[in-house]
Amino acid sequence: MSNPSLLILPGDGIGPEVMAEVTRIIDWYGARRDMPFDVTTDLVGGSAYDAHGSPLSDDTMAKAQAVDAVLLGAVGGPKYDDLEFCDKPERGLLRLRKEMDLFANLRPAQCFDALADFSSLKKEVVSGLDIMIVRELTSGIYFGEPRGIFEENGERVGINTQRYTTTEIDRVARAAFELARRRGNKVCSMEKANVMESGILWREVVTAVHAESYADVELSHMYADAGAMQLCRNPKQFDVIVTDNLFGDILSDAAAMLTGSLGMLPSASLGAPMVNGRPKAMYEPVHGSAPDIAGQGKANPIACILSFAMALRYSFDQGAEADRLERAVETVLADGARTPDLMGPDGGTPFSTTQMGNAILAALDASL
């Protein structure tokens, strides 16, 4: 059998720096765990625009379709603010999601014990937090038609369309229920059925899928605005949250900050199974490109490293090795390793991006 294949797209800003640490860990698995990967590296976002005049070339898109999984760093930056909308770095990311049909975005929000004091909420509210937000990723208001800026009655009008089909809701609901069965067996579906027809359809379809195939999983419904409030009030009441593209974007960023830093949060975007049984998949940190600290060695690589752990779990069926990597991260945090974004009021000397990678590699060595 051939080695599993990865396409690495470091992207812009701090993307190359954090991805360099992931590459070292990929190499460690090949050398120390007899798990070699066939790795290809290419461009996306602003770096792709600089090289090709497009945020994602057709050749790179073809590579993404052919590999077992894509690892992406981050895209964007003020350098590209004045580009035409179709050329902005984020369009490359959206094209990957859409053409790979990565309909289920998994965003865990886990609060490591060593970082419970870093949350803006009280320690007792977030300590032990472990929730998963499943965001529908390829439809909804970000992709619906009609869309654009038009002239109407002598003034400009911006239009975006919230649109969902039964099939689109059905498949992301099933992804959420399947995940819940491997976790706490609870799903909360969030929408705005009180004011949006798409929300009414969303609730109806999720309820029908539950009754048909997942009656063993506890299901609840909540309006998305109430869900945002409850995430801040009592986040540990949730296990798996499933929601649409727009609300998922907002709620997952809110949940991320419960953990203390965006630099800690990974994500997985999954699609339908390929011929080899593995899902179409892309893994990326939740954080952005942070151009203000790019090249300074200040970036926290943990979110990107944990994204690779998600790849081990969901693309390569290596749950035990994913656990090993996550435990290594937990160990270095418990030992006091901190990048600048995790520094507390007591001060101290922060770890550089590379030093954090060194510490995690050392913890992996110690785990053998």
N, C-alpha and C positions, 0 to 999 in steps of 0.2 A: 504494500500500500504506500502511496505517496504521502509526504508530509502534509499536514494541514497548512493552508495558505492564508496569509495576511497581507492586506494592502494598508500601508501606513501613510496617512495624509497629515503631516504635522501642522500645516496651515500657517497662521500669522501670529504676530506678537509673541506671547510666551509659549505658543504651541510647540515649536521646535525644541524648546528647553525641557518641557515636561515630557515630551515624547521621547527624548533622548534617554531619560531614566526608565521609561517603559521598555525601550529597546534593550537596555542592559538586563532587565528582568526576563525578557523573552530569551535572551542569550543564556541566562542562568538556567532556565528550564531546559534548554537544549543540552547544556553541559552537565548539569547536576541531576536532572530528573529524566534524562533520555526522552525528552519531548521536543524534538527539533521542529521548527516552523520554517516554511518557505516564505520569506519576507520580501515584498516589493515596496519601494517608497516613491511617492509622486506628490503633485501639487494640488492645492485646493484654495479657494478664497482669493485674497489679495495677491498672494504669491503666484497663483495661477494666472491671474489677470496680468501681472507684471511680465510673465513669461509668454503668455499665449493670447492676451487680449480678451480672455474669457475666464470667469471664476471657476469653471470646470471644463476641461477639454473633453471632446468626445472619446479620445483614447483613454483618458483616466476613467471616464464613466464605464467604458467597456471592461477595464480592469476590475472595477468595483463589482460589476455583475459576475465576474468569473471566479472571484476568490471566495474562500469560506467565510471571511469576516473582514470588515474594514475598521481600522482604528484611526480616529480623527482627533486632532489636538484642539484647535480653536480657529475661528476666522474673523476677519474684520479689523477695523482700526480707522482713526480719523483721516489717514492718508487717502482713504477711498470714499469719503463722505460725499464728494461732488460728482461721483460717477453716475451715469444713468442707472435707473432702478434695476434694469435687466442685467447690468454688469457688476452690481454690488457683490462683495464677497459672500454675503449670506445666501445669494441665489444659487451658488454652487452647492451649499449644504442642503438647501431645499430641493434642488434637482436630485441629489443622491437619495434623499428620503422618498421622493415621489417616484422616480424611475425604478428604484429597488423595491418599491411598494412596502416600505417599512412602517406598517400601520400601527404597531404597538410600541410605544415608548415607555420603558421601565425606568423610573427614577426612585431609587431607594433614599430614604432619609433616616439615617442611623446615627445616633449620638453615642460616640465612644465615651466610656466612663471618664477617661482622662481629660476629655474636653467638655464635660457637662457644665463647667463654670463659664465657658466661653459663649454660651447661648445668651441672647438678650432676654430669655425667659428664665424664671426661677429654676434652680437645679432640680428640684423635685418634680417639676413639670416635664422636663426633657430627659432626665436620667433614665437610661434603658430604652429610649425611643428607638423603634424599628418598624417603620411603615414603608409601604411601596405604593407609589402613584403610577397608575397605568394610564397614559395619555394617548388618545387617538391622534395619529401623527400625519396622515396623508389626505385628510379631507377637512371639512369644516370651513371656517371663515378665512383661513389662510390660502385656500385653494379654490373656493367656490366662485362661480361665474353667475352674473356679470360682476366685474370688478374694474376699478380704474378711477380716474379723475375726469369729469365731464363738465361741459357748459350746460347750464339749465336755467332758463328764465333770467339770463344776464349775469349769473354768478356761477362759480365753480362748485362742484359737488363731488365729494369722495364717496365711492361705493365699494363695499365688500359684502359678499353674500355668504351667510351661514347655511350650509347645505349638507345633509346627511341622508344616505340610503339605509334601508334595513340591513343590507349585507355589511356595510361599513360598521354599523353599530354592533351587529351580531358577532363579527369576528374579534373585535377588541374586547367585547364582553366575555367571550369564551377564553381569551388570553388571561383576563383578570381572574376568572373563576379557577382556571387551571393553576395559576400562581397561588391563589388563596389555599388551595388544597395542599400545597407544599409548605404553607406558612401557618397562619392562625385560623384559617378556614372562615374568614369574614370578608365580605366585600361591601363597600359603601359606594353607590353610584351617585355622582353629582352632576347636576344640570340646572337649567332654569325653566322647568316645565310650567311655572306659574306665569311666565310672560313670553315664552318662545315656543313656536310650533315644533322646531327641531328638538327642543327639550321634551316636549310631550312624546314625540316619536322615540326619542332616546330612552325614556323611562319605560314605555310600552315594550320595546324590543328587549331591553335588559331583563325586564320581568318575565317575558316569554322564554328567553334563553335559560333563565334560572329554573323556571318551572319544568322545562323540557329535559334539561340535562344536569342541573347542578342543585337539586333540591337539598342536598346534604350540606351545602355551603350557606352560611347565614348571609342574607342580603338585606341591606337597608338603602333608603334613598334620602338625599339631602339636597336642598338648593345650594348652588355653588357659593353664593355669598355667605350663607350660613356656614358652609363648610370652611370657608376662609376664617371665619370667626372661631369655629371650633378647633381648627388647627392651632390657633394661638391660645385658646382657653384650656383644651384638654386633648393634646394630640395623640396620647397613648390609647385613646378609645378606638383608634383606627388600626386596621391591619393592611388591607388593600383598598385603595381608592381608584375607581375607574371614572374617567371623565373625558370631555371632548378636547379638541386641539387648543382652543383659546383658553378655556378654563384650566386645562392641564398645564399650559405654559405658566400661567399666573400662580396656581396653587403649588406647583412643584418648586418654584423659586421661593415662595413663602416657607414651604416645608424645609427647604435647604437651609435657610437661615436659622431654623430651630436648632440645628446641629452646631452652629458657631461660625462656620466659614464656608463660602461657596467653593473654596479650594479643596473641600473634603468630599464632594458629591459626584459620583459617577452616573452614567446612564447607559442603557442599552436600547437600541431601536431594532425591533425584530419584524420579519415578514413571514411569508409562507415557506414551507420546507422546499429545499432544492432536491435534485435527483438523488444526492447522497444522503438525504434525510436531515441535513443541517439547515437551520432557518437562514434565509437572507438576513444579514445582520450588520449593524454598524454600532460601534461603541465610542463614547466620547464623554469628557467631563462636562459638568453642567456650567462651569465658569466660562467667561469669555476670554478674549485674547489679551486683555490687560496690557495694552501697549505702553502705558506709563512706567511699567517695571520691566519691560522686555529687555533681555540682554544683561540684566543686572544680577542674575543668580538669586533673585528673591522669590521666584514663583514656587508655589507649593505643588509638587508633582503627585500628591496622593490621590486626587480625584482621577487623574489619568491612569495611575497604577491600578486603582480599584476598578476602573473601566475594563482593564485587561483581565482582572479577576472575574468580572461578569462574563467576559468572552470565554474564559476557561469553563465557566459553569453552563452557560446557555448555548454556546456554539460547539464546544468540544467535549461536553459531557464529563468534565473533570472537576466535579464538585469538591472532592477532597483536596485537590490542588488549589482551587479557588479559596477554600477555607484556610489552607496553609498561608497563602499570600495575605489574606485579610487578617489572620492572626499576627503575621509579621508586622503589619502596619499598626495593629493595636499594641503590640509589644513596644515598638519604638516610641509611640506616643506615651505609653505608661512610663517609659524610662525618661521622659522629659524632652524628647526631641521636638523642636518647634521651628517651623519656618516663620518669617515675619508676620504673616497673617494670623498666626496662632499665639503670638507673644502676649502674655498677660501684663498686668500693671507692675509685677515684681521685677520686670526687666530681665536681664540676662543676655546671652549672645545667641542670636538666632542661627539656625542651620541654613546653609545655602541650599539651592535646589539639588546640587550634586551631593552634598553631605547627607541630605535626607535620603537620597537614593542609596548612598553607601550604607546608611544605617539599616534600611529595609533589606538590602542584600545580605548584610551581616546577620540579621534576624532570620532570614531564610536559611543561611548556612547553619545556624544554630538549631534549626528545626529538624535537621537530618539525623 
